[in-house]
Amino acid sequence: MEDTLHSSSSPETTVQANSVAEVKPETAFISAEEESAPLWLSKAAYFFRLGITIFLAISCFFLWSCSATGGMSWRDATGVFSRDQVGALLVANSVLTQPSEEQINRVRAIAIDDVVAVDFNQPELCGTAGCLYGIYDKSGSNAFLRTYLQPNLPPNIPLIAAARQSLNDHPCLQIHQIESEITLKQFLLCDTGGQYSVTNQIERVLKDKN
């Protein structure tokens, strides 16, 4: 850092600034102010710019780690698939052979780019491990993932969300799950070759122990 500051005041740099001044007077005006500014002021400006850069970088990472579904919310699966498709998904994932209209109406979904997250939302498909969720293509015929998740999360924490990146032409997803009373785990899942797998995970603190 000191070497960089030293070189900026070297004769060579001063000559370059003067030569630029002949072509661009407005640039020379700015350079002249910097040249006459006290050393402490130049350092303060440098660290201020550095602080802003670091702050923006951290903010971008925080936004990635806390990203939500971008306004998307669960809706009736019949708004994404046909009723016959929803019924077929229930048959394929349960002991039901002829789902009732009520059972079909309970299934919910979120479309995220070209995949669909499905919440089967049936008492028969919930247990101590959680409730059954699936990730399908838009036709509903290809299952990328079927897993049990605990749906009870703090407000503003989505169960399944877009992760702002993709792999193998499919969007990566975030899944949030409560780890303990004070911690939450965020799993990053991506298409690793025909199925969604966990590629990364981080742990977030929800609140202080006190």
Secondary structure, DSSP 4 states (H G I P E B T S, - for coil): -HHHHHHHTSHHHHHHHHHHHTT-HHHHHHHHHHHHS-HHHHHHHHHHHHHHHHHHHHHHHHHHHT---TT---EEGGGTS-HHHHHHHHHHHSS-SS--HHHHHH-EEEEETTEEEEE---GGGEETTEEEEEEEETTS--EEEEEEE-----TT--SEEEEEEEETTEEEEEEEEE-SSSEEEEEEEEESSSSEEEEEEEEEE-S---
